């Protein structure tokens, strides 16, 4: 989840990123390098998708959780 501060009526600036996996919050201006490595997964499920037909999926994950997931899935490498 990304929370925004309204800087003006035109521009929004990310204030915090929260990992949807571990729940850790990263703050703008404090954890800038961590925020740069956040991954935002957004897509719409297709026909017969396990997510549901035309279901919008939004998932924000920190680099640590994504690395753990990828490393766990790729046990031969």
Buried (B, 14 or more C-beta within 10 A) or exposed (E): EBEEEEEEEEEEEBBBBBBBBEEEBBBBEEBEEBBEEBEEEEEEBEEEEEEEEEEEEEEBBBBBBBEBEEEEEEEEE
